[in-house]
Amino acid sequence: MKVYHDNSVRLDGVTDRDWREALDELTDYLRWRLRGKTQRGAHSERELGMPALDYYQEEAVVKLIEGDWKWQDRFSLGKQLERIAADLITKQVQKWEREHPFLTEDGRCKRDDVIPERKPELIEYTDEMEQYSDILDPSTGSGQVRQEELDETYDVVYGLVADDEELTRYVSAIEHCGNFKDLPEHTGWEMKKVYRLMEKLMRRIRRSKLAEGRGKTEDSDEGKKRMRFIDKIYRFEAESKSAEENYRAFGTTREEHQKKMLEFIRKKLEEKKR
């Protein structure tokens, strides 16, 4: 007999922002897992009845809301949805292989000497595997830069945004946050606004001498600290671009897809309460 779990108490505490962040994590995972495999084969729209991104996200959300998956506090919401999606993908591949024994997961003909890879029933993830996107921490390169230039880095960045109260607050948030996804919570702004301000900040930086000075290092601790600050801004920009690119890889935009998914989630939560 199948056991269902009551996750309602935990789900009541999940905000729209939590869902958005979780959807970002799940989209990142799905892009990595389904790369090149959604046009035909097991994960195609023809096979699933809808685009792969919609199918696996909706199915994962439903399983969490309906209690097919027991809420586990040791995982973030996004990681729980990833694990559910991993299980869904595994079962979808197994179903495809039973029905199409001579085709690979992405719909190609198998060679006779190739034994189909069997995926585990549920993929385990470690902390080291949390990121699947192509985000790379920018390199500071090599070379020297005059100490006075380094000393000016903070002043120049804040000077670039001195006429804009929101951008000044934004730069301060970058200075204090560990990663791009922390910015909404730190500032109280919606992610859409955080993205917009990042673009605005980068336009100003690229018109300044800071953009020309990247790729230089300094031996002093103070110099290194200042150079890390500007590299951190570039890293945050890379993270923001990666999130948007993950959605574009599935032929949609972050804003459009998340709006649709939030409506779907609210509907399922209401149905569950009835």
PLY file of the C-alpha trace (Angstrom):
ply
format ascii 1.0
element vertex 274
property float x
property float y
property float z
element edge 273
property int vertex1
property int vertex2
end_header
0.00 0.00 0.00
1.39 3.37 -1.01
2.14 5.78 1.81
1.38 9.49 1.45
3.00 12.15 3.60
1.40 15.30 4.95
3.73 18.13 3.94
1.14 20.86 4.44
2.74 22.44 7.51
6.08 22.79 5.76
4.50 24.04 2.55
2.52 26.70 4.40
5.82 28.35 5.30
7.10 28.47 1.71
6.95 31.94 0.15
6.79 32.91 -3.52
10.45 33.91 -3.24
11.29 30.43 -1.93
9.48 28.85 -4.84
11.26 31.12 -7.35
14.67 30.22 -5.96
13.75 26.53 -5.97
12.58 26.76 -9.58
15.92 28.36 -10.49
17.78 25.46 -8.87
15.56 22.90 -10.56
15.91 24.55 -13.98
19.67 24.55 -13.53
19.61 20.82 -12.79
17.23 20.00 -15.65
19.35 21.90 -18.15
22.39 19.89 -17.05
20.55 16.55 -16.99
18.57 16.93 -20.22
21.15 18.75 -22.33
20.58 17.86 -25.98
17.84 15.36 -25.16
14.55 17.28 -25.42
14.06 17.49 -29.18
13.38 13.78 -29.62
13.39 10.63 -27.56
12.30 10.04 -23.97
12.16 13.70 -22.98
10.64 15.18 -26.13
7.39 17.13 -26.10
5.85 14.44 -28.28
6.63 11.78 -25.67
5.82 13.81 -22.54
2.81 15.69 -23.89
4.36 19.07 -23.00
7.80 20.70 -22.98
10.29 18.87 -20.77
10.85 21.84 -18.44
7.13 22.15 -17.75
6.61 18.42 -17.37
9.37 17.68 -14.88
8.81 20.82 -12.84
5.05 20.32 -12.61
5.36 16.64 -11.79
7.99 17.31 -9.11
5.84 20.03 -7.52
2.75 17.81 -7.52
4.59 14.94 -5.86
5.78 17.25 -3.10
2.36 18.83 -2.57
0.45 15.56 -2.79
2.82 13.82 -0.38
4.46 11.29 -2.70
7.70 12.71 -1.36
8.28 13.22 2.36
9.57 16.68 3.19
13.16 16.47 4.46
14.54 19.42 6.41
18.13 18.51 5.54
17.44 19.51 1.93
16.48 22.91 0.58
13.21 23.11 -1.35
15.16 23.26 -4.60
17.23 20.20 -3.74
14.10 18.23 -2.85
12.55 19.10 -6.20
15.80 18.09 -7.92
15.75 14.68 -6.28
12.11 14.13 -7.23
12.87 15.18 -10.82
15.89 12.84 -10.90
13.62 9.94 -9.98
11.04 10.99 -12.58
13.71 11.16 -15.29
15.09 7.77 -14.34
11.66 6.16 -14.60
10.92 7.96 -17.86
14.16 6.62 -19.38
13.39 3.11 -18.16
9.92 3.30 -19.71
11.40 4.57 -22.98
13.97 1.78 -23.09
11.29 -0.86 -22.54
9.18 0.56 -25.35
12.09 1.40 -27.69
14.84 -1.19 -27.05
16.86 -0.13 -30.10
16.87 3.60 -29.37
18.91 5.66 -26.93
17.41 8.12 -24.45
17.70 10.94 -27.00
16.06 8.91 -29.78
19.17 7.74 -31.64
19.79 4.20 -32.84
21.92 2.08 -30.51
25.02 0.32 -31.73
24.91 -3.44 -31.22
28.03 -3.38 -29.08
26.77 -0.70 -26.70
25.08 -1.81 -23.50
22.45 0.72 -22.38
23.47 2.61 -19.27
21.12 1.89 -16.38
20.44 4.88 -14.20
20.06 4.51 -10.42
16.53 4.58 -9.06
17.28 7.77 -7.17
20.38 9.87 -7.68
22.18 10.97 -4.54
23.72 14.43 -4.43
26.49 15.78 -2.26
27.17 19.39 -1.42
30.00 19.38 -3.95
27.53 18.55 -6.75
25.09 21.33 -6.03
26.05 23.43 -9.05
25.60 22.08 -12.57
25.69 25.30 -14.58
28.73 26.65 -16.40
29.36 29.40 -13.83
33.08 29.99 -13.40
34.64 32.25 -10.80
36.43 34.99 -12.79
40.21 34.74 -12.73
42.19 37.70 -11.53
44.97 36.80 -13.95
48.46 38.08 -13.28
50.45 41.29 -13.30
50.84 44.30 -11.05
48.80 47.40 -10.45
49.72 50.54 -8.57
48.60 50.62 -4.94
46.78 53.91 -5.42
44.61 52.30 -8.09
43.71 49.51 -5.71
42.96 51.96 -2.92
40.49 53.70 -5.21
38.51 50.56 -6.13
35.83 50.86 -3.45
35.60 54.62 -3.90
35.27 54.29 -7.66
32.52 51.66 -7.44
30.52 53.66 -4.94
31.27 56.82 -6.87
29.77 55.29 -10.00
26.44 54.85 -8.22
26.49 57.87 -5.89
23.68 59.57 -7.80
21.39 56.53 -7.46
20.21 55.54 -3.98
19.02 52.09 -5.08
22.27 51.27 -6.87
24.27 52.39 -3.83
22.20 50.05 -1.68
22.68 47.35 -4.29
26.48 47.65 -4.26
26.44 47.50 -0.47
24.35 44.31 -0.65
26.85 42.72 -3.03
29.62 43.57 -0.58
27.82 41.72 2.23
26.18 38.79 0.41
27.78 35.44 -0.32
26.15 34.86 -3.70
23.77 36.45 -6.17
20.72 34.54 -4.92
21.14 36.10 -1.45
20.46 39.60 -2.79
16.62 39.51 -2.72
16.55 38.48 0.93
19.20 41.03 1.89
17.53 43.92 0.06
13.87 42.94 0.29
13.53 43.38 -3.48
11.96 40.97 -5.96
14.44 39.02 -8.08
13.21 40.81 -11.21
14.41 44.12 -9.74
17.70 42.56 -8.63
18.37 41.46 -12.22
17.51 44.89 -13.57
19.84 46.66 -11.14
22.68 44.26 -11.96
22.39 45.20 -15.62
22.33 48.89 -14.70
25.39 48.56 -12.46
27.37 46.63 -15.08
26.65 49.26 -17.74
28.26 51.85 -15.48
31.21 49.64 -14.58
31.96 48.80 -18.21
32.11 52.51 -19.05
34.61 53.09 -16.23
38.32 52.43 -15.75
37.43 49.47 -13.51
36.61 47.38 -16.56
40.01 48.23 -18.05
41.83 47.33 -14.84
40.55 43.78 -14.48
43.08 40.96 -14.73
45.58 42.65 -12.42
46.66 41.53 -8.97
48.50 43.00 -6.01
50.46 41.33 -3.26
49.21 43.40 -0.32
46.25 42.11 1.70
44.41 45.39 1.24
45.01 45.33 -2.49
43.77 41.76 -2.79
40.66 42.66 -0.82
39.80 45.47 -3.20
40.40 43.38 -6.29
38.24 40.60 -4.87
35.42 43.11 -4.53
35.31 43.99 -8.23
35.75 40.33 -9.20
32.84 39.50 -6.88
30.63 41.93 -8.79
31.59 40.23 -12.05
30.93 36.81 -10.49
27.47 37.92 -9.38
26.79 39.10 -12.93
27.85 35.67 -14.23
25.45 33.98 -11.80
22.57 36.23 -12.88
23.26 35.56 -16.57
23.46 31.82 -15.96
20.00 31.73 -14.39
18.46 33.47 -17.41
20.38 31.29 -19.84
19.07 28.13 -18.16
15.51 29.16 -19.03
16.42 30.32 -22.52
17.91 26.88 -23.16
14.35 25.56 -22.86
12.92 28.25 -25.15
11.38 30.46 -22.47
12.30 33.32 -20.14
12.73 33.20 -16.40
9.96 35.71 -15.76
7.47 34.05 -18.11
8.11 30.53 -16.84
8.11 31.40 -13.16
4.86 33.34 -13.48
3.24 30.29 -15.06
4.68 27.91 -12.47
3.64 30.06 -9.50
0.06 30.06 -10.80
0.24 26.28 -11.15
1.67 25.88 -7.63
-1.00 28.09 -6.03
-3.71 26.13 -7.83
-2.34 22.78 -6.60
-1.98 24.06 -3.04
-5.58 25.25 -3.04
-6.79 21.93 -4.42
-4.90 20.09 -1.70
-6.60 22.11 1.04
-10.11 21.26 -0.21
0 1
1 2
2 3
3 4
4 5
5 6
6 7
7 8
8 9
9 10
10 11
11 12
12 13
13 14
14 15
15 16
16 17
17 18
18 19
19 20
20 21
21 22
22 23
23 24
24 25
25 26
26 27
27 28
28 29
29 30
30 31
31 32
32 33
33 34
34 35
35 36
36 37
37 38
38 39
39 40
40 41
41 42
42 43
43 44
44 45
45 46
46 47
47 48
48 49
49 50
50 51
51 52
52 53
53 54
54 55
55 56
56 57
57 58
58 59
59 60
60 61
61 62
62 63
63 64
64 65
65 66
66 67
67 68
68 69
69 70
70 71
71 72
72 73
73 74
74 75
75 76
76 77
77 78
78 79
79 80
80 81
81 82
82 83
83 84
84 85
85 86
86 87
87 88
88 89
89 90
90 91
91 92
92 93
93 94
94 95
95 96
96 97
97 98
98 99
99 100
100 101
101 102
102 103
103 104
104 105
105 106
106 107
107 108
108 109
109 110
110 111
111 112
112 113
113 114
114 115
115 116
116 117
117 118
118 119
119 120
120 121
121 122
122 123
123 124
124 125
125 126
126 127
127 128
128 129
129 130
130 131
131 132
132 133
133 134
134 135
135 136
136 137
137 138
138 139
139 140
140 141
141 142
142 143
143 144
144 145
145 146
146 147
147 148
148 149
149 150
150 151
151 152
152 153
153 154
154 155
155 156
156 157
157 158
158 159
159 160
160 161
161 162
162 163
163 164
164 165
165 166
166 167
167 168
168 169
169 170
170 171
171 172
172 173
173 174
174 175
175 176
176 177
177 178
178 179
179 180
180 181
181 182
182 183
183 184
184 185
185 186
186 187
187 188
188 189
189 190
190 191
191 192
192 193
193 194
194 195
195 196
196 197
197 198
198 199
199 200
200 201
201 202
202 203
203 204
204 205
205 206
206 207
207 208
208 209
209 210
210 211
211 212
212 213
213 214
214 215
215 216
216 217
217 218
218 219
219 220
220 221
221 222
222 223
223 224
224 225
225 226
226 227
227 228
228 229
229 230
230 231
231 232
232 233
233 234
234 235
235 236
236 237
237 238
238 239
239 240
240 241
241 242
242 243
243 244
244 245
245 246
246 247
247 248
248 249
249 250
250 251
251 252
252 253
253 254
254 255
255 256
256 257
257 258
258 259
259 260
260 261
261 262
262 263
263 264
264 265
265 266
266 267
267 268
268 269
269 270
270 271
271 272
272 273
